[in-house]
Amino acid sequence: MHTVITEFYLHIIIAVKGKENLIVEKNREKAEQNICDIISKINSEALAIYCNPDHLHVLLKYDPIYSLDHTLEEIKSKSSAWINKQGWMQKPFKWQSGFCSFTISPINVERETKYILNQPSYHREVSFREEYIGILDRIEMEYEEHDLFEWVGQ
């Protein structure tokens, strides 16, 4: 019998669909807790999470027992259903289709955690679009403009 040891860390970014479907500050922690609960039910762990009004960052200790597509579909569909059940918004809440994810080295988990938890300060200076394109450029990920999120409020 062979022992298999895996440890995957992913930084995931998901964008909110539609201008009116924003996660407001008074509901942020409840939404984050719900997403953490969903993540734990799919054998992964949220190490850092921050729901901005127009997008979500999660640092995930990812268990590859499920595909990444399945993991993100669970997070997006179940959190959308939960948010809609709360009655926070006048229109149905949805995440945009697609997502961004990239791996984080175990030695950079602490740095990435600080980055995610510092989102409010960061976004006083930088829009989501600027942040997102900056991340893609920093990790040297190739992209086409039409593959990017729809930008809320920009």
N, C-alpha and C positions, 0 to 999 in steps of 0.2 A: 504494500500500500504506500502511496506517495502522499506526502503532506503538501498542500498547496496554500501558500500565503499570498494574499493580495491586499493591496491598499491603494485605492484610487481616490484622489481628491479632484473635484470638479467645481469650477466657478460657472454658475448658470445665470443667464440673464433672460428675462421674459418681459415683454412689453404689454401694457394694457391697451386694449382696442377701444378706440373712440374717445373723443374729448370729454364727454360727460361722465365717463365711467372711471372716475379717479378714486383712489384709495386715500381718504382723508386722514389726517393725523390722529383724530380721536378713535379711529377704527384700526389703525395700523398694527398695534400689538396683537389685537385679536386675530387679524388676518394672518400675521406671522405665526402665531401659535397654531392656528389651524393648518397652515402649510407644513410646519414642523411635525405635527401629528400625522399628516398624510405621508410625509417622507419616512417617518419611523415605521409605518405600516408596510412599507415596501423595502424593508431591510436596509435602509440607508439612514444617515444621520445628518441633520443640518447643523453645521458647526458655527455658521454665521448667516444671518438673514436680515435683509432690510427691504421693506416695501416702501418705495418712493411713490408719490402720487401717480406716476405714469410708467413705472417699471419696477421690477423685482430683481434683487441680487441674492443668490444663495450660494454659500460655500458648502458643498456636500461631500461627506465621506460616503462614497458610492459603492454599493454592493452590486457587482455585475451579474447577480443571479437573474435580474431583469434587464432587458435591453434599455438603452438610453431613451429611445422613443417611447417605450412603455412607461418608464419612470416619469418622463415629462408629461405624457398624456394623463397619467394619474394625478400628478400635481396640478396641472392646468384644469382638467375637467372637474375634479373633486373640489378644488378651492373655488372655482367659479360657481359651482352649485351651492356651496356653503355661503359664499358672499351674497349670492342672489337670495338665498333663504333669509338672510339677515335683514333684507329690506332697506339697505343703506342708500340705494340709488333708484332713480325713477325709471331708468331703462335697464335692461338686462346687462349684467357685467360679463365681459369676455376678455380673455387674453388674446393677443394677436396670434395668428398662426406662426409656427416656427419658433425658434429659440436660438440662443448662442450658448455654447458650452466649450470650455477648454480646460485642460488638465493643469493642476497645480502640483508642483513638487512638494513632498512632505516638509522639506526645509523652509518652504515659503508659506506654509499654512498660517502662521502667526501674522505675517505681513498682509496676507490677503484678508484675514479676519479683520484686522484693523481698518483696511481699506473699505470693506463692506459696512462695518459699523460706523464709519465716519461719513457716510453718504450725505447727511444733512449739511455738514460743513462744506463738503466737496461741491454740492449742487448749488451753493450760494454763488459760486464762481463759474461753474461749467454746466451747460445744458446736457440733457441726456444724449442728444445726438453727438455733441462734441466728445462726451465721455466715451460713448460706444465706439465711435470711429477711432478715437485715441487708443482704446484697448485693442481693437483689431490691428491697428498699425504697430502697437508695441509688441504684440505677439506674432507679428508678421503673417497674419492670416489674410489670404487673398479674398476679395469680395467684389461683387458688382453692385453698383448703386441700387439696382432694382431688387437686390436680395436683402436690402436693409429693412429694418422696421419702418412702419408708418410713424412719422414723428408727431406726437401730440403737442399742440400749442406752438408749433414752429413752422 
